[in-house]
C-alpha cells in the first residue's frame, strides 16, 4: 500500500471518528423537523431562497457558528423577497421538501417547467455542511432546478469537488494547514459552459491568533485550523459578500467580530 493511499485511508478514518465522537458528545435531541422552517410556501415569483447547511452535528438553530451567524445577519437585513433557512447537514430531505413547496406556485404537488425555471436559490455550508451543499445541488439537478450560487467553506466529504451543471456560480473557501482535516480544493465545474467557478479561496492559519481554547475537545481534536476558520470574520464576510452579490442584496455588513 502506497504512502498516499495510507494517508487517504487515515484521513477517512479520522473523519468517521470525528463524526462519531461529535455525535456521542452532543446532547440528545429530536433534531430538525420540517415545521421548524419559517418560510411560507409557495414563495412569490422572483423571491430568493437561501439555505445554509450546518457543519458536524450542529443544530439548525445554532447562531454561534459561522453558518448560523450569516443566516442571522441576512435575516436582520430585512431584504424584500429573501427567505433564509438553516439546515442540519443530515436533513437534506427536509431542504428538498422546502424547495419543492417553495416553487410549487399552483400547489398541485408537482414542479412544472415554469416553476422550476423561476427558482432563485443560494446554498452555502461548512465542513460536512459544505459537502451537503454539493450533494443537495445534485439532488436539485436531478429535478432540473437551477441554483444561483453555491459556497463551500472548508468542505469535508467525498465527491464534493465537482459542481453539477445546474449551478450558475460556485465558490470554495478552504484551508490546508490541517494535517488531516482540510477543505476540498480545488472545486471544478462538471460543465464549465454552464457553471462559473468564482474562485478557490485559500486561508492560512499557520500563525493565526484566532482563539479556539473555549471549544469542546471534539471541535478541536486534530482540526485546530478547521475550527479557526469557523471563527474567522474574514471568511464569513467573504461568504456574505458572495451571497449578496449573487442576489443583488447590497454591500456587506460591518465585519463580523
MIVEXLUM-16294 format. One line per 8 residues: for each residue x, y, z of N, C-alpha, C. Coordinates in steps of 0.001 Angstrom, whole numbers, m for minus. Layout:
BEGIN
X/Y/Z/X/Y/Z/X/Y/Z; ...
***
This chain:
BEGIN
860/m1195/0/0/0/0/893/1241/0; 648/2169/m910/1475/3358/m1025/1239/4303/139; 2219/5217/343/2072/6199/1403/862/7085/1190; 588/7443/m75/m568/8293/m368/m1863/7581/m29; m1955/6280/m357/m3164/5509/m49/m3371/5416/1451; m2284/5166/2196/m2387/5099/3659/m2860/6427/4225; m2342/7521/3671/m2740/8851/4149/m4221/9105/3911; m4703/8725/2718/m6116/8927/2408/m7002/8083/3306
m6585/6833/3543/m7364/5965/4415/m7383/6495/5843; m6256/7018/6285/m6199/7555/7644/m7083/8788/7779; m7092/9645/6741/m7952/10824/6770/m9423/10413/6820; m9774/9403/6037/m11150/8925/6039/m11521/8372/7402; m10609/7594/7997/m10864/7046/9335/m11071/8165/10340; m10244/9215/10260/m10354/10305/11222/m11665/11053/11055; m12078/11265/9809/m13354/11940/9569/m14500/11147/10196; m14478/9825/9999/m15526/8978/10570/m15452/8999/12097
m14241/8976/12632/m14075/9018/14087/m14607/10322/14664; m14284/11443/14009/m14727/12741/14493/m16243/12862/14444; m16828/12319/13379/m18287/12358/13276/m18922/11568/14414; m18366/10386/14711/m18909/9559/15786/m18698/10218/17146; m17529/10808/17345/m17236/11458/18619/m18152/12640/18843; m18376/13407/17783/m19272/14552/17895/m20675/14107/18251; m21129/13054/17598/m22485/12554/17842/m22652/12108/19293; m21658/11386/19827/m21790/10886/21193/m21599/11977/22223
m20999/13090/21810/m20754/14177/22757/m21881/15191/22785; m22777/15114/21854/m23882/16076/21782/m25018/15672/22721; m25741/16647/23189/m26930/16375/23988/m27997/15791/23075; m28639/14747/23560/m29654/14107/22745/m30792/15077/22448; m31220/15105/21203/m32316/15976/20813/m33042/15331/19649; m34239/15789/19391/m35029/15191/18325/m34529/15596/16958; m33782/16710/16884/m33283/17148/15595/m34284/18002/14856; m33835/18515/13732/m34649/19428/12951/m35821/18704/12289
m36946/19407/12217/m38126/18904/11535/m38607/19947/10540; m39416/19519/9591/m39870/20430/8537/m40591/21641/9130; m41345/21439/10193/m42098/22521/10808/m41244/23630/11397; m39938/23396/11520/m39046/24427/12039/m38761/25512/10996; m38995/25230/9726/m38778/26255/8707/m39790/27384/8889; m39326/28622/8737/m40187/29787/8897/m40755/30286/7578; m40190/29829/6464/m40603/30317/5146/m42013/29858/4807; m42862/30811/4449/m44217/30489/3990/m44154/30089/2526
m44730/28941/2215/m44674/28439/843/m46076/28384/227; m46145/28508/m1105/m45036/28802/m2023/m44573/30244/m1885; m43324/30486/m2284/m42808/31842/m2243/m43250/32576/m3508; m43180/33889/m3477/m43588/34693/m4626/m42582/34549/m5767; m43075/34688/m6991/m42185/34656/m8140/m41156/35779/m8007; m39882/35434/m8219/m38816/36419/m8083/m38172/36440/m6714; m38780/35753/m5723/m38192/35680/m4396/m36960/34759/m4413; m36100/34937/m3425/m34870/34148/m3296/m34919/33306/m2033
m34505/32046/m2149/m34414/31147/m1006/m32946/30844/m747; m32476/31166/451/m31088/30914/845/m31070/29811/1894; m30292/28767/1638/m30205/27624/2533/m28772/27461/3009; m28584/27429/4334/m27262/27214/4907/m27192/25863/5589; m26272/25020/5160/m26110/23693/5753/m25072/23743/6877; m25495/23310/8057/m24651/23353/9247/m23551/22289/9192; m22467/22559/9896/m21374/21604/9960/m21574/20589/11072; m20838/19485/11006/m20847/18466/12055/m22235/18072/12494
m22437/18088/13815/m23746/17807/14389/m24390/19070/14941; m23991/20219/14406/m24555/21478/14877/m26048/21549/14583; m26785/22053/15552/m28223/22217/15403/m28546/23309/14398; m29657/23183/13721/m30116/24170/12755/m30303/25546/13394; m30533/25611/14698/m30800/26891/15361/m29574/27478/16049; m28401/26899/15803/m27169/27370/16424/m26655/28617/15691; m26705/29759/16367/m26229/31007/15768/m24834/31376/16247; m24163/30450/16950/m22807/30703/17421/m21759/30283/16399
m22166/29460/15435/m21241/29007/14395/m21445/29836/13132; m20466/29756/12220/m20474/30624/11051/m21734/30571/10213; m22216/29378/9897/m23408/29244/9052/m24603/29926/9700; m24770/29697/11000/m25885/30308/11717/m25741/31809/11850; m24513/32285/12059/m24292/33723/12196/m24645/34458/10909; m24227/33898/9774/m24525/34547/8492/m26025/34543/8225; m26689/33445/8540/m28144/33386/8347/m28825/34477/9167; m28383/34642/10405/m28973/35660/11263/m28729/37059/10709
m27518/37314/10232/m27194/38619/9663/m28033/38900/8421; m28214/37898/7581/m29010/38088/6369/m30472/38374/6721; m30993/37677/7725/m32366/37935/8145/m32513/39353/8691; m31519/39784/9458/m31585/41114/10063/m31567/42228/9021; m31077/41937/7852/m31089/42931/6783/m32514/43243/6317; m33431/42289/6501/m34803/42503/6082/m34953/42694/4586; m34166/41974/3815/m34216/42119/2357/m35557/41626/1822; m36203/42443/1028/m37509/42085/473/m37391/40856/m426
m38281/39909/m214/m38320/38729/m1072/m37190/37745/m855; m36491/37837/278/m35382/36927/562/m35730/36099/1797; m35685/34789/1646/m36022/33854/2721/m34772/33071/3083; m34427/33040/4361/m33179/32414/4813/m33494/31298/5803; m32973/30111/5526/m33161/28965/6410/m31821/28266/6635; m31664/27649/7797/m30510/26796/8060/m30980/25354/8189; m30121/24440/7775/m30494/23024/7700/m29363/22173/8273; m29696/21232/9124/m28695/20272/9595/m28238/19434/8411
m26947/19197/8309/m26411/18581/7091/m26949/17192/6813; m27516/16538/7842/m28101/15203/7631/m29562/15281/7212; m30090/16502/7075/m31518/16686/6804/m31769/17288/5419; m31005/16797/4436/m31202/17312/3076/m32600/17016/2560; m33221/15964/3077/m34580/15640/2639/m35556/16749/3035; m35328/17365/4199/m36182/18474/4609/m36000/19665/3678; m34741/19952/3338/m34456/21060/2432/m35073/20822/1059; m35026/19578/607/m35612/19249/m688/m37121/19464/m655
m37746/19066/440/m39181/19288/583/m39528/20765/602; m38676/21557/1252/m38912/23001/1290/m38808/23609/m96; m37804/23227/m848/m37655/23757/m2208/m38849/23386/m3070; m39278/22148/m2978/m40456/21729/m3756/m41671/22577/m3403; m41908/22763/m2117/m43071/23538/m1684/m42924/25007/m2052; m41696/25517/m1965/m41466/26933/m2259/m41722/27255/m3723; m41395/26320/m4618/m41535/26576/m6049/m42885/26157/m6618; m43638/25391/m5870/m44914/24844/m6359/m46015/25916/m6299
m45952/26847/m7237/m46840/28017/m7215/m48315/27649/m7266; m48676/26618/m8034/m50087/26244/m8148/m50511/25175/m7140; m49597/24790/m6262/m49862/23868/m5161/m50438/22524/m5616; m49990/22049/m6763/m50512/20769/m7244/m49604/19595/m6890; m48549/19872/m6148/m47649/18807/m5735/m46624/18418/m6778; m46625/19099/m7909/m45683/18809/m8985/m44944/20094/m9358; m43701/19956/m9807/m42957/21117/m10261/m43023/21193/m11784; m43728/22180/m12259/m43816/22405/m13694/m42542/23092/m14174
m42327/23052/m15484/m41122/23646/m16052/m41003/25117/m15691; m42092/25849/m15792/m42066/27279/m15486/m41758/27518/m14013; m42236/26656/m13147/m41985/26796/m11715/m40517/26540/m11394; m39938/25525/m12050/m38530/25224/m11814/m37630/26361/m12295; m37939/26907/m13452/m37079/27920/m14048/m37100/29239/m13291; m38134/29476/m12493/m38195/30722/m11727/m37373/30657/m10447; m36796/29511/m10158/m36063/29323/m8901/m34893/30293/m8778; m34790/30886/m7610/m33633/31708/m7224/m33150/31164/m5880
m32168/30278/m5966/m31719/29539/m4788/m30225/29736/m4579; m29845/29984/m3335/m28438/30058/m2938/m28228/29017/m1838; m27148/28262/m1940/m26851/27221/m953/m25413/27391/m474; m25237/27426/846/m23892/27522/1397/m23782/26584/2596; m22563/26234/2972/m22392/25340/4108/m20938/25165/4463; m20708/24662/5673/m19356/24481/6191/m19114/23042/6609; m17871/22575/6422/m17448/21256/6880/m18329/20166/6241; m18972/19315/7040/m19884/18342/6454/m21036/19058/5744
m21344/20263/6204/m22361/21061/5531/m21903/21527/4168; m20584/21725/3997/m20052/22072/2685/m20227/20934/1702; m19987/19711/2179/m20214/18544/1330/m21701/18395/1018; m22562/18709/2007/m24006/18627/1795/m24465/19597/716; m23770/20732/595/m24102/21707/m450/m24046/21058/m1830; m22965/20328/m2086/m22793/19714/m3406/m23772/18566/m3598; m23974/17765/m2565/m24937/16664/m2664/m26342/17201/m2930; m26690/18283/m2247/m28008/18873/m2434/m28131/19473/m3831
m27073/20090/m4318/m27097/20642/m5675/m27355/19537/m6702; m26779/18364/m6462/m27021/17239/m7378/m28475/16777/m7314; m29049/16814/m6123/m30459/16448/m6000/m31344/17422/m6787; m31027/18699/m6704/m31812/19685/m7457/m31537/19559/m8954; m30317/19188/m9317/m30003/18985/m10733/m30868/17871/m11319; m31101/16824/m10510/m31951/15723/m10976/m33384/16178/m11210; m33788/17273/m10553/m35138/17829/m10729/m35150/18975/m11728; m33984/19256/m12339/m33843/20380/m13278/m34144/21718/m12618
m33749/21847/m11357/m33917/23102/m10621/m32571/23827/m10586; m32502/25049/m11097/m31232/25787/m11118/m30885/26394/m9761; m29600/26661/m9570/m29090/27293/m8354/m28263/28501/m8764; m28515/29638/m8114/m27753/30843/m8419/m26302/30715/m7986; m26098/30185/m6773/m24759/30174/m6189/m24636/29075/m5145; m23487/28417/m5133/m23119/27542/m4022/m21815/28064/m3423; m21726/28002/m2092/m20498/28398/m1389/m20141/27301/m399; m18955/26745/m543/m18451/25727/373/m17365/26323/1251
m17467/26076/2546/m16463/26559/3496/m15795/25356/4157; m14526/25142/3837/m13753/24021/4381/m14543/22724/4292; m14980/22433/3103/m15854/21289/2837/m15156/19962/3135; m15839/19099/3890/m15296/17797/4261/m16267/16710/3811; m15856/15917/2866/m16719/14850/2370/m16103/14216/1141; m16803/13282/577/m16322/12599/m624/m17103/13102/m1842; m16393/13377/m2924/m17039/13786/m4156/m17594/15189/m4131; m17062/16041/m3222/m17607/17386/m3116/m16808/18408/m3920
m15951/17928/m4805/m15144/18840/m5613/m15702/19111/m6991; m16718/18344/m7405/m17285/18512/m8746/m18667/19144/m8644; m18816/20330/m9221/m20050/21096/m9119/m20968/20764/m10304; m22211/20374/m10038/m23116/19971/m11117/m23533/21153/m11989; m24004/20879/m13196/m24256/21939/m14183/m25464/22820/m13914; m26300/22478/m12944/m27432/23355/m12629/m27018/24557/m11784; m25751/24575/m11338/m25241/25676/m10523/m24656/26748/m11443; m25166/27972/m11308/m24695/29061/m12164/m23306/29529/m11758
m23061/29642/m10459/m21760/30101/m9972/m21440/29380/m8666; m20160/29116/m8436/m19741/28386/m7239/m18450/28977/m6695; m18348/28992/m5372/m17136/29481/m4712/m16724/28494/m3635; m15425/28415/m3411/m14877/27476/m2443/m13888/28201/m1543; m14103/28128/m242/m13221/28749/746/m12644/27625/1596; m11324/27567/1713/m10732/26401/2368/m9418/26770/3053; m8948/25857/3894/m7616/25939/4493/m6918/24612/4277; m5592/24649/4186/m4849/23399/4041/m3733/23293/5081
m3909/24006/6213/m2931/23912/7295/m3082/22628/8096; m4306/22157/8214/m4538/20946/8983/m3871/19737/8350; m3230/18928/9154/m2567/17744/8612/m3583/16735/8102; m4767/16690/8719/m5753/15675/8366/m7064/16276/7884; m7545/17326/8557/m8816/17925/8167/m8549/19184/7365; m8779/19085/6068/m8587/20205/5154/m9800/20317/4248; m10067/21518/3798/m11178/21716/2884/m10881/21194/1498; m11936/20885/776/m11810/20427/m607/m11201/21536/m1459
m10205/21176/m2267/m9621/22154/m3189/m8859/21426/m4290; m8988/21863/m5545/m9944/22892/m5940/m11287/22267/m6324; m12335/23075/m6340/m13595/22597/m6913/m13540/22851/m8418; m14326/22066/m9145/m14332/22157/m10609/m15768/22077/m11101; m15995/22616/m12270/m17323/22590/m12872/m17468/21357/m13753; m18552/20620/m13570/m18823/19482/m14455/m19008/19970/m15886; m19599/21156/m16033/m19795/21766/m17345/m19395/23238/m17242; m18151/23576/m17591/m17676/24955/m17469/m18482/25963/m18284
m19204/25490/m19283/m20013/26414/m20087/m21267/26852/m19339; m21612/26140/m18272/m22828/26455/m17516/m22532/26947/m16101; m21364/26619/m15584/m21020/26981/m14207/m19741/27794/m14163; m19808/28955/m13535/m18620/29771/m13311/m18040/29453/m11936; m16794/29050/m11900/m16113/28878/m10627/m15539/30247/m10250; m16184/30909/m9302/m15770/32254/m8905/m14359/32230/m8334; m14054/31186/m7594/m12706/31082/m7052/m12572/30007/m6009; m11336/29540/m5831/m10966/28669/m4728/m10104/29528/m3810
m10689/30006/m2719/m10053/30993/m1872/m9382/30326/m667; m8060/30370/m642/m7301/29719/430/m7053/30689/1578; m7288/30219/2800/m6973/30981/4003/m5872/30251/4768; m4958/31024/5363/m3792/30457/6035/m3913/30660/7546; m3844/29569/8299/m3957/29636/9752/m2680/29189/10469; m1571/29204/9736/m309/28742/10328/78/29578/11538; m137/30891/11462/214/31775/12577/m998/32597/13018; m2162/32036/12891/m3385/32774/13210/m3582/32930/14711
m3947/34153/15164/m4180/34374/16594/m5601/34034/17041; m6432/33534/16136/m7818/33233/16484/m7865/32218/17619; m8611/32540/18669/m8664/31715/19876/m9804/30703/19812; m9476/29437/19963/m10493/28383/19996/m10373/27563/21278; m9713/28123/22290/m9438/27382/23521/m10699/27057/24312; m11782/27789/24063/m13016/27550/24813/m13891/26480/24190; m13514/25985/23018/m14333/24990/22335/m14163/23610/22978; m15201/22770/22907/m15082/21402/23447/m14062/20595/22643
m13542/19546/23261/m12456/18780/22644/m12797/18245/21270; m14051/17841/21070/m14395/17232/19787/m14482/18257/18664; m14432/19549/19008/m14420/20594/17988/m12998/20948/17551; m12023/20528/18318/m10644/20916/18024/m9691/19748/17828; m10079/18543/18208/m9186/17396/18106/m8708/17214/16664; m7426/17422/16451/m6792/17235/15142/m7373/18149/14065; m8033/19226/14468/m8599/20128/13462/m8646/21576/13968; m7532/22034/14496/m7449/23400/15001/m7723/24413/13890
m7064/24238/12743/m7250/25179/11639/m8699/25171/11157; m9296/24005/11138/m10701/23858/10728/m11597/24644/11684; m11299/24568/12991/m12084/25285/13984/m11854/26792/13883; m10619/27188/13625/m10325/28616/13492/m11059/29231/12305; m11199/28475/11242/m11895/29003/10070/m13339/29359/10411; m13968/28580/11276/m15343/28863/11668/m15446/30209/12383; m14376/30608/13054/m14395/31844/13840/m13721/33017/13128; m13279/32794/11924/m12553/33838/11196/m13543/34823/10573
m13586/36082/11026/m14546/37032/10462/m14329/37289/8983; m13083/37203/8514/m12817/37435/7096/m13488/36378/6226; m13498/35151/6701/m14155/34069/5949/m15636/34368/5778; m16293/34708/6871/m17742/34867/6817/m18166/36187/6190; m17293/37197/6254/m17559/38401/5481/m17503/38089/3987; m16583/37203/3609/m16473/36777/2213/m17723/36015/1788; m18188/35118/2642/m19403/34363/2333/m20583/35305/2146; m20731/36241/3068/m21842/37188/2985/m21759/38023/1712
m20564/38486/1378/m20390/39303/179/m20736/38518/m1085; m20325/37255/m1136/m20634/36415/m2300/m22143/36240/m2462; m22820/36003/m1346/m24267/35800/m1390/m24976/37081/m1814; m24590/38199/m1217/m25241/39468/m1544/m25019/39841/m3007; m23826/39562/m3508/m23550/39848/m4915/m24426/38999/m5830; m24636/37739/m5457/m25434/36830/m6285/m26900/37227/m6329; m27411/37777/m5219/m28842/38096/m5153/m29119/39581/m5331; m28049/40376/m5502/m28244/41805/m5655/m28742/42447/m4387
m28179/42029/m3238/m28687/42470/m1943/m27921/43588/m1285; m26998/44242/m2015/m26287/45367/m1426/m24915/45000/m913; m24305/45921/m168/m22957/45737/324/m22936/44926/1607; m21748/44412/1921/m21607/43583/3108/m21778/44422/4371; m22261/43801/5425/m22453/44448/6713/m21091/44741/7344; m21067/45518/8446/m19810/45688/9180/m19228/44325/9520; m17904/44202/9524/m17265/42884/9718/m17770/42161/10951; m17865/40856/10836/m18181/40013/11984/m17042/40089/12979
m17388/40042/14261/m16374/40030/15312/m16231/38629/15873
***
